[in-house]
Amino acid sequence: MDVAITILKIRELAFSLIEEKVDETGLSIGFSVETDINFDEETFEIKVNYSLKSNLTGLSYVQIKVSNLFRISNLKDYSTEDKAHVTLPHTTLITMLSLSISHTRALLAKNTAGTTLEQYLLPIVNPTEIAKQIFKIPIVKENSPISKSSKPKVKS
């Protein structure tokens, strides 16, 4: 069965920037993803959080949180009986995650342009590897259940 997905909305939920000289010796990237599924509205939301922080001072130079809302036609067809999980094809999950990461990177680039932090963009990542961690996707299975709402964290 083909899955029809549409991007409904991309929203920047939070952004902060402290423009100081960045000490590159102790930087860490924070990256996490949250999901929320609404079967009645046939929506699947992916929120991407990114931060660049100094391990030495604890200062967060930049933080951004972006919501990506997708409509999935016939989402109910992919739900478990208790509607606690959804079993979408892995390619669909990876596509939505990849788009969400790209949208976050684009908004981060726009917001940091012309600042001392414009070179510290969200790195290019392999969305399949991240999806395996977030959605617990095994390589051999076509569909696997994921929770209706999840807040797993992935360290880069």
Backbone as a printed PyTorch tensor [residue, N CA C, xyz], in Angstrom:
tensor([[[ 0.8430, -1.1720,  0.0000],
         [ 0.0000,  0.0000,  0.0000],
         [ 0.8920,  1.2400,  0.0000]],

        [[ 0.6740,  2.1540, -0.9350],
         [ 1.4230,  3.4070, -0.9880],
         [ 0.9100,  4.3550,  0.0820]],

        [[ 1.8400,  5.0890,  0.6740],
         [ 1.4950,  6.0500,  1.7090],
         [ 1.5980,  7.4420,  1.1060]],

        [[ 0.5030,  8.1980,  1.1900],
         [ 0.4990,  9.5630,  0.6810],
         [ 0.7360, 10.5190,  1.8360]],

        [[ 1.8800, 11.2370,  1.7780],
         [ 2.1780, 12.2060,  2.8300],
         [ 2.2280, 13.6160,  2.2410]],

        [[ 1.8150, 14.5680,  3.0400],
         [ 1.8200, 15.9720,  2.6610],
         [ 2.4150, 16.7700,  3.8180]],

        [[ 3.2290, 17.7590,  3.4990],
         [ 3.7140, 18.6680,  4.5350],
         [ 2.6230, 19.7090,  4.7630]],

        [[ 2.1020, 19.7510,  5.9870],
         [ 1.0620, 20.7270,  6.3110],
         [ 1.6320, 22.0270,  6.8560]],

        [[ 2.6470, 21.9000,  7.7170],
         [ 3.1360, 23.0840,  8.4000],
         [ 4.5580, 22.8600,  8.8930]],

        [[ 5.3700, 23.8990,  8.7700],
         [ 6.7140, 23.9190,  9.3460],
         [ 6.7440, 25.1520, 10.2390]],

        [[ 6.9920, 24.9280, 11.5400],
         [ 6.9830, 26.0560, 12.4830],
         [ 8.2320, 26.0430, 13.3520]],

        [[ 8.8120, 27.2040, 13.4960],
         [ 9.9100, 27.3670, 14.4360],
         [ 9.2750, 27.6070, 15.8110]],

        [[ 9.4500, 26.6640, 16.7120],
         [ 8.8410, 26.7580, 18.0360],
         [ 9.7090, 27.5460, 19.0100]],

        [[11.0210, 27.4580, 18.8450],
         [11.9380, 28.1670, 19.7420],
         [13.2570, 28.4060, 19.0310]],

        [[13.8800, 29.5310, 19.3560],
         [15.2120, 29.8290, 18.8570],
         [15.8940, 30.7740, 19.8290]],

        [[17.1370, 30.4760, 20.1480],
         [17.9330, 31.4000, 20.9540],
         [19.3670, 31.3620, 20.4560]],

        [[20.0230, 32.5080, 20.5800],
         [21.3830, 32.6430, 20.1010],
         [22.1350, 33.5750, 21.0380]],

        [[23.2990, 33.1530, 21.4690],
         [24.1990, 34.0010, 22.2430],
         [25.4410, 34.1840, 21.3890]],

        [[25.6040, 35.4020, 20.9030],
         [26.6950, 35.6640, 19.9650],
         [27.9560, 36.0330, 20.7350]],

        [[28.7400, 35.0220, 21.0050],
         [30.0380, 35.1880, 21.6540],
         [31.0610, 34.4000, 20.8560]],

        [[32.3210, 34.6770, 21.1380],
         [33.3900, 33.9020, 20.4940],
         [33.2700, 32.4520, 20.9590]],

        [[33.2250, 31.5550, 20.0150],
         [33.0320, 30.1430, 20.3140],
         [34.3780, 29.4780, 20.5720]],

        [[34.4960, 28.8330, 21.7310],
         [35.6770, 28.0380, 22.0450],
         [35.4220, 26.6330, 21.5060]],

        [[36.0940, 26.2870, 20.4270],
         [35.8180, 25.0300, 19.7340],
         [36.4170, 23.8040, 20.4170]],

        [[37.1550, 23.9750, 21.4930],
         [37.7910, 22.8180, 22.1360],
         [36.7900, 21.9600, 22.9070]],

        [[35.7120, 22.5360, 23.3590],
         [34.7780, 21.7540, 24.1600],
         [33.3420, 21.9010, 23.7190]],

        [[33.0910, 21.7590, 22.4450],
         [31.7270, 21.8970, 21.9300],
         [31.0010, 20.5600, 21.9080]],

        [[29.7120, 20.6150, 22.1720],
         [28.8970, 19.4180, 21.9840],
         [27.6100, 19.8190, 21.2820]],

        [[27.1360, 18.9040, 20.4780],
         [25.8920, 19.1010, 19.7520],
         [24.8120, 18.3040, 20.4580]],

        [[23.7170, 18.9600, 20.7340],
         [22.5480, 18.2710, 21.2720],
         [21.5400, 18.0940, 20.1500]],

        [[20.9860, 16.9170, 20.0410],
         [20.0300, 16.6170, 18.9750],
         [18.9970, 15.6470, 19.5250]],

        [[17.7360, 15.9910, 19.3980],
         [16.6870, 15.0700, 19.8200],
         [15.4650, 15.2480, 18.9260]],

        [[14.6270, 14.2440, 18.9440],
         [13.4200, 14.2370, 18.1180],
         [12.2500, 13.7810, 18.9710]],

        [[11.1240, 14.4530, 18.8080],
         [ 9.8730, 14.0490, 19.4570],
         [ 8.8410, 13.8020, 18.3680]],

        [[ 7.9520, 12.8450, 18.6100],
         [ 6.8720, 12.5990, 17.6420],
         [ 5.5240, 12.6400, 18.3440]],

        [[ 4.5170, 12.9970, 17.5780],
         [ 3.1540, 12.9720, 18.0780],
         [ 2.2400, 12.6260, 16.9050]],

        [[ 1.3240, 11.7070, 17.1540],
         [ 0.4240, 11.2410, 16.1030],
         [-1.0150, 11.5370, 16.5100]],

        [[-1.7780, 12.0960, 15.5780],
         [-3.1960, 12.3600, 15.8090],
         [-3.9750, 11.6010, 14.7310]],

        [[-4.5840, 10.4970, 15.1350],
         [-5.2970,  9.6590, 14.1590],
         [-6.5390, 10.3390, 13.6110]],

        [[-7.2330, 11.1150, 14.4380],
         [-8.4550, 11.7840, 13.9780],
         [-8.1600, 12.8080, 12.8810]],

        [[-7.0540, 13.5380, 13.0310],
         [-6.6860, 14.5480, 12.0360],
         [-5.7310, 14.0090, 10.9770]],

        [[-5.3550, 12.7280, 11.1140],
         [-4.4190, 12.0700, 10.1940],
         [-3.0980, 12.8310, 10.1020]],

        [[-2.5740, 13.2460, 11.2710],
         [-1.3250, 13.9870, 11.2770],
         [-0.2400, 13.2610, 12.0630]],

        [[ 0.9710, 13.4940, 11.6400],
         [ 2.1680, 12.9430, 12.2650],
         [ 3.1280, 14.1200, 12.4050]],

        [[ 3.4330, 14.4700, 13.6410],
         [ 4.3090, 15.6110, 13.8900],
         [ 5.6880, 15.1230, 14.3340]],

        [[ 6.7100, 15.7350, 13.7640],
         [ 8.0890, 15.4750, 14.1730],
         [ 8.6860, 16.8080, 14.6070]],

        [[ 9.1240, 16.8550, 15.8690],
         [ 9.7910, 18.0490, 16.3910],
         [11.2740, 17.7360, 16.5210]],

        [[12.0860, 18.5910, 15.9140],
         [13.5400, 18.4230, 15.9580],
         [14.1250, 19.5130, 16.8450]],

        [[14.9490, 19.0960, 17.8030],
         [15.6470, 20.0100, 18.7060],
         [17.1410, 19.9240, 18.4120]],

        [[17.7910, 21.0700, 18.3050],
         [19.2360, 21.1280, 18.0630],
         [19.8370, 22.1910, 18.9620]],

        [[21.0010, 21.9020, 19.5200],
         [21.7110, 22.9120, 20.3040],
         [23.2100, 22.7310, 20.1290]],

        [[23.9160, 23.8360, 20.2980],
         [25.3740, 23.8440, 20.2810],
         [25.8020, 24.4390, 21.6130]],

        [[26.5390, 23.6600, 22.3760],
         [26.8120, 24.0120, 23.7640],
         [28.2980, 23.8670, 24.0780]],

        [[28.7790, 24.7010, 24.9900],
         [30.1510, 24.5920, 25.4830],
         [30.1700, 23.6230, 26.6570]],

        [[30.9870, 22.5830, 26.5470],
         [31.1390, 21.6510, 27.6640],
         [31.9200, 22.2830, 28.8090]],

        [[32.7170, 23.2890, 28.4940],
         [33.5530, 23.9350, 29.5060],
         [32.7520, 24.8910, 30.3950]],

        [[31.8740, 25.6840, 29.7690],
         [31.1320, 26.7010, 30.5230],
         [29.6520, 26.3510, 30.7170]],

        [[29.1590, 25.4000, 29.9300],
         [27.7380, 25.0620, 29.9920],
         [26.8670, 26.0020, 29.1750]],

        [[27.4830, 26.9930, 28.5440],
         [26.7620, 27.9860, 27.7570],
         [26.2080, 27.3630, 26.4780]],

        [[24.9180, 27.5660, 26.2230],
         [24.3120, 27.1410, 24.9600],
         [24.3920, 28.3030, 23.9860]],

        [[25.2340, 28.1640, 22.9770],
         [25.4090, 29.2300, 21.9920],
         [24.1730, 29.3940, 21.1150]],

        [[23.6120, 28.2770, 20.7090],
         [22.4400, 28.3370, 19.8380],
         [21.5400, 27.1390, 20.1350]],

        [[20.2410, 27.3970, 20.1020],
         [19.2340, 26.3430, 20.2670],
         [18.0920, 26.6280, 19.3080]],

        [[17.5460, 25.5550, 18.7540],
         [16.3820, 25.7030, 17.8800],
         [15.4960, 24.4770, 18.0370]],

        [[14.2030, 24.7070, 17.9460],
         [13.2170, 23.6190, 17.9590],
         [12.2320, 23.8970, 16.8310]],

        [[12.0650, 22.9070, 15.9630],
         [11.2190, 23.0730, 14.7820],
         [10.1830, 21.9510, 14.7280]],

        [[ 8.9340, 22.3490, 14.5060],
         [ 7.8350, 21.3940, 14.3440],
         [ 7.5630, 21.1930, 12.8610]],

        [[ 7.4420, 19.9360, 12.4670],
         [ 7.1250, 19.5590, 11.0890],
         [ 5.8610, 18.7100, 11.1360]],

        [[ 4.7770, 19.2390, 10.6080],
         [ 3.4940, 18.5450, 10.6610],
         [ 3.1720, 17.9600,  9.2860]],

        [[ 2.9620, 16.6520,  9.2780],
         [ 2.6480, 15.9340,  8.0420],
         [ 1.2340, 15.3780,  8.1160]],

        [[ 0.5540, 15.3620,  6.9840],
         [-0.7190, 14.6470,  6.8790],
         [-0.4340, 13.3370,  6.1740]],

        [[-0.9810, 12.2610,  6.7460],
         [-0.8300, 10.9380,  6.1490],
         [-2.2220, 10.4120,  5.8480]],

        [[-2.5300, 10.2980,  4.5650],
         [-3.8440,  9.7900,  4.1670],
         [-4.0420,  8.3860,  4.7170]],

        [[-5.2180,  8.1400,  5.2430],
         [-5.5750,  6.8290,  5.7940],
         [-4.6440,  6.3930,  6.9290]],

        [[-4.2520,  7.3370,  7.7660],
         [-3.3470,  7.0260,  8.8830],
         [-3.9280,  5.9430,  9.7770]],

        [[-5.2470,  5.9350,  9.9190],
         [-5.8920,  4.9270, 10.7760],
         [-5.6050,  3.4990, 10.3000]],

        [[-5.3770,  3.3430,  9.0000],
         [-5.0630,  2.0140,  8.4620],
         [-3.7250,  1.4850,  8.9770]],

        [[-2.8960,  2.3780,  9.4950],
         [-1.5690,  1.9890,  9.9830],
         [-1.4900,  1.9310, 11.5080]],

        [[-2.6420,  2.0720, 12.1760],
         [-2.6250,  2.0580, 13.6370],
         [-2.8820,  0.6550, 14.1740]],

        [[-2.3680,  0.4310, 15.3760],
         [-2.6780, -0.8110, 16.0710],
         [-4.0880, -0.6720, 16.6340]],

        [[-4.6750, -1.7780, 17.0740],
         [-6.0550, -1.7470, 17.5610],
         [-6.2610, -0.7560, 18.6990]],

        [[-5.2850, -0.6520, 19.5880],
         [-5.4180,  0.2530, 20.7260],
         [-5.0220,  1.6920, 20.3880]],

        [[-4.6350,  1.9350, 19.1610],
         [-4.1990,  3.2430, 18.6670],
         [-3.0270,  3.8200, 19.4700]],

        [[-2.2580,  2.9530, 20.0860],
         [-1.0820,  3.3930, 20.8330],
         [ 0.1630,  3.4120, 19.9540]],

        [[ 0.0980,  2.7100, 18.8340],
         [ 1.2410,  2.6090, 17.9350],
         [ 0.7800,  2.7560, 16.4870]],

        [[ 1.7400,  3.0600, 15.6390],
         [ 1.4850,  3.1520, 14.2110],
         [ 2.5460,  2.3080, 13.5090]],

        [[ 2.1460,  1.6520, 12.4270],
         [ 3.0780,  0.7990, 11.6840],
         [ 3.2220,  1.3080, 10.2480]],

        [[ 3.9150,  2.4120, 10.1190],
         [ 4.1600,  2.9800,  8.7950],
         [ 5.3670,  2.2990,  8.1500]],

        [[ 5.3950,  2.2780,  6.8330],
         [ 6.5840,  1.7420,  6.1660],
         [ 7.8290,  2.5400,  6.5700]],

        [[ 8.9370,  1.8540,  6.7050],
         [10.1740,  2.5030,  7.1180],
         [10.5720,  3.6320,  6.1810]],

        [[10.3510,  3.4480,  4.9040],
         [10.7240,  4.4970,  3.9450],
         [ 9.9480,  5.7830,  4.2020]],

        [[ 8.7070,  5.6650,  4.6330],
         [ 7.8940,  6.8430,  4.9520],
         [ 8.4450,  7.5470,  6.1790]],

        [[ 8.7690,  6.7850,  7.2190],
         [ 9.3300,  7.3720,  8.4450],
         [10.6530,  8.0710,  8.1510]],

        [[11.5000,  7.4310,  7.3680],
         [12.8110,  7.9980,  7.0450],
         [12.6560,  9.2630,  6.2030]],

        [[11.7280,  9.2530,  5.2650],
         [11.4790, 10.4380,  4.4370],
         [11.0220, 11.6060,  5.2960]],

        [[10.0650, 11.3740,  6.1940],
         [ 9.5760, 12.4560,  7.0520],
         [10.6660, 12.9630,  7.9880]],

        [[11.4700, 12.0730,  8.5240],
         [12.5610, 12.4790,  9.3970],
         [13.6000, 13.2900,  8.6200]],

        [[13.9490, 12.8330,  7.4330],
         [14.9210, 13.5380,  6.6020],
         [14.4480, 14.9540,  6.2760]],

        [[13.1920, 15.0880,  5.8990],
         [12.6270, 16.4140,  5.6160],
         [12.6580, 17.2900,  6.8660]],

        [[12.3200, 16.7240,  7.9990],
         [12.2820, 17.4820,  9.2550],
         [13.6710, 17.9950,  9.6390]],

        [[14.6700, 17.1640,  9.4700],
         [16.0440, 17.5810,  9.7650],
         [16.4770, 18.6850,  8.7950]],

        [[16.1340, 18.5340,  7.5200],
         [16.4930, 19.5510,  6.5230],
         [15.8050, 20.8780,  6.8070]],

        [[14.5440, 20.8370,  7.2030],
         [13.8270, 22.0740,  7.5460],
         [14.4850, 22.7640,  8.7380]],

        [[14.8990, 21.9750,  9.7260],
         [15.5610, 22.5320, 10.9020],
         [16.8880, 23.1730, 10.5120]],

        [[17.6460, 22.4920,  9.6770],
         [18.9270, 23.0210,  9.2180],
         [18.7220, 24.3420,  8.4570]],

        [[17.7140, 24.4080,  7.6130],
         [17.4440, 25.6210,  6.8300],
         [17.0710, 26.7980,  7.7320]],

        [[16.2160, 26.5590,  8.7210],
         [15.8350, 27.6400,  9.6380],
         [17.0180, 28.0700, 10.5010]],

        [[17.8540, 27.1200, 10.8920],
         [19.0520, 27.4560, 11.6500],
         [19.9960, 28.3170, 10.8040]],

        [[20.1820, 27.9580,  9.5460],
         [21.0460, 28.7320,  8.6470],
         [20.5030, 30.1510,  8.4690]],

        [[19.2050, 30.2690,  8.2890],
         [18.5760, 31.5890,  8.1280],
         [18.7830, 32.4340,  9.3800]],

        [[18.5760, 31.8330, 10.5410],
         [18.6350, 32.5820, 11.7960],
         [20.0500, 32.9480, 12.2290]],

        [[21.0400, 32.1890, 11.8080],
         [22.4130, 32.4720, 12.2220],
         [23.2130, 33.2230, 11.1540]],

        [[22.6110, 33.4580,  9.9980],
         [23.3090, 34.1630,  8.9160],
         [23.7870, 35.5300,  9.4040]],

        [[25.0620, 35.8220,  9.1240],
         [25.6220, 37.1080,  9.5040],
         [26.0870, 37.1990, 10.9510]],

        [[26.0080, 36.0840, 11.6960],
         [26.4570, 36.0750, 13.0820],
         [27.7390, 35.2490, 13.1910]],

        [[28.3370, 35.2640, 14.3690],
         [29.5420, 34.4620, 14.5940],
         [29.2370, 32.9650, 14.6030]],

        [[27.9660, 32.6160, 14.6300],
         [27.5790, 31.2040, 14.7080],
         [27.0890, 30.6250, 13.3750]],

        [[27.2070, 31.3980, 12.2950],
         [26.6660, 30.9260, 11.0160],
         [27.3710, 29.6920, 10.4770]],

        [[28.5560, 29.3950, 10.9340],
         [29.2730, 28.2150, 10.4380],
         [28.9340, 26.9480, 11.2170]],

        [[28.1610, 27.0680, 12.2960],
         [27.8560, 25.9110, 13.1410],
         [26.4500, 25.3950, 12.8530]],

        [[26.2710, 24.8860, 11.6670],
         [24.9650, 24.3730, 11.2580],
         [24.7760, 22.9380, 11.7120]],

        [[23.5560, 22.5130, 11.6630],
         [23.2490, 21.1250, 11.9680],
         [24.0060, 20.2690, 10.9600]],

        [[24.8300, 19.3360, 11.4230],
         [25.6310, 18.5400, 10.4890],
         [24.7740, 17.6560,  9.5810]],

        [[25.3560, 17.2800,  8.4630],
         [24.6890, 16.3280,  7.5780],
         [24.7430, 14.9680,  8.2650]],

        [[23.5990, 14.3500,  8.3640],
         [23.4830, 13.0700,  9.0670],
         [22.8000, 12.0550,  8.1560]],

        [[22.9140, 10.8020,  8.5250],
         [22.2480,  9.7360,  7.7960],
         [20.8810,  9.5150,  8.4530]],

        [[19.7920,  9.9360,  7.8100],
         [18.4740,  9.8150,  8.4400],
         [18.0540,  8.3690,  8.7020]],

        [[18.5790,  7.4440,  7.9040],
         [18.2470,  6.0320,  8.1340],
         [18.8160,  5.5680,  9.4690]],

        [[20.0580,  5.9600,  9.7570],
         [20.6780,  5.5710, 11.0280],
         [19.9520,  6.2120, 12.2110]],

        [[19.5780,  7.4640, 12.0600],
         [18.8530,  8.1460, 13.1460],
         [17.4750,  7.5190, 13.3150]],

        [[16.8010,  7.2150, 12.2240],
         [15.4750,  6.5850, 12.3030],
         [15.5520,  5.2320, 13.0010]],

        [[16.6290,  4.4940, 12.7520],
         [16.7920,  3.1950, 13.4230],
         [16.8200,  3.3820, 14.9370]],

        [[17.4940,  4.4320, 15.3960],
         [17.5790,  4.6910, 16.8340],
         [16.2650,  5.2350, 17.3880]],

        [[15.6810,  6.1780, 16.6970],
         [14.4690,  6.8410, 17.1960],
         [13.2540,  5.9210, 17.1350]],

        [[13.0540,  5.3240, 15.9800],
         [11.8590,  4.5180, 15.7610],
         [12.0910,  3.0360, 16.0010]],

        [[13.2960,  2.6790, 16.4140],
         [13.6540,  1.2720, 16.6750],
         [13.3860,  0.4150, 15.4450]],

        [[13.8430,  0.8930, 14.2970],
         [13.5910,  0.2070, 13.0290],
         [14.6230, -0.8920, 12.8150]],

        [[14.1690, -2.1240, 12.7350],
         [15.0990, -3.1790, 12.3310],
         [15.2470, -3.1520, 10.8140]],

        [[16.4100, -3.4740, 10.3450],
         [16.6850, -3.4020,  8.9050],
         [15.8340, -4.3730,  8.0930]],

        [[15.5190, -5.5380,  8.6340],
         [14.8720, -6.5660,  7.8340],
         [13.3550, -6.4440,  7.7580]],

        [[12.7310, -5.7740,  8.6910],
         [11.2740, -5.6850,  8.6860],
         [10.7950, -4.4780,  7.8970]],

        [[ 9.6910, -4.6190,  7.1930],
         [ 9.1450, -3.5180,  6.4100],
         [ 8.4170, -2.5180,  7.3060]],

        [[ 7.6000, -2.9790,  8.2120],
         [ 6.8550, -2.0970,  9.1050],
         [ 7.1230, -2.5250, 10.5320]],

        [[ 7.2940, -1.5710, 11.4060],
         [ 7.4200, -1.8740, 12.8230],
         [ 6.6660, -0.8160, 13.5980]],

        [[ 6.0720, -1.1880, 14.7130],
         [ 5.2620, -0.2190, 15.4360],
         [ 6.1210,  0.8300, 16.1340]],

        [[ 5.6330,  2.0770, 16.1350],
         [ 6.2480,  3.1090, 16.9450],
         [ 5.1540,  3.7100, 17.8110]],

        [[ 5.5470,  4.2610, 18.9380],
         [ 4.5900,  4.8190, 19.8760],
         [ 3.8920,  6.0270, 19.3040]],

        [[ 2.6710,  6.2490, 19.7540],
         [ 1.8910,  7.3920, 19.3130],
         [ 2.6000,  8.6960, 19.6630]],

        [[ 3.2030,  8.7550, 20.8070],
         [ 3.9630,  9.9250, 21.2290],
         [ 5.2710,  9.4530, 21.8280]],

        [[ 6.3640,  9.9600, 21.3160],
         [ 7.6590,  9.5350, 21.8290],
         [ 8.5950, 10.7130, 21.9550]],

        [[ 9.5340, 10.5960, 22.8710],
         [10.5170, 11.6370, 23.0740],
         [11.8990, 11.0180, 23.2480]],

        [[12.3400, 10.2060, 22.2760],
         [13.6740,  9.6320, 22.3880],
         [14.7260, 10.6970, 22.1060]],

        [[15.9000, 10.5250, 22.6530],
         [17.0010, 11.4430, 22.4220],
         [18.1090, 10.6920, 21.7070]],

        [[18.7150, 11.3630, 20.7480],
         [19.8190, 10.7820, 19.9970],
         [20.9950, 11.7200, 20.1670]],

        [[22.1190, 11.1880, 20.5680],
         [23.3390, 11.9970, 20.6970],
         [24.1360, 11.8930, 19.4130]],

        [[24.6180, 13.0190, 18.9390],
         [25.4840, 13.0420, 17.7550],
         [26.9150, 13.1630, 18.1780]]])
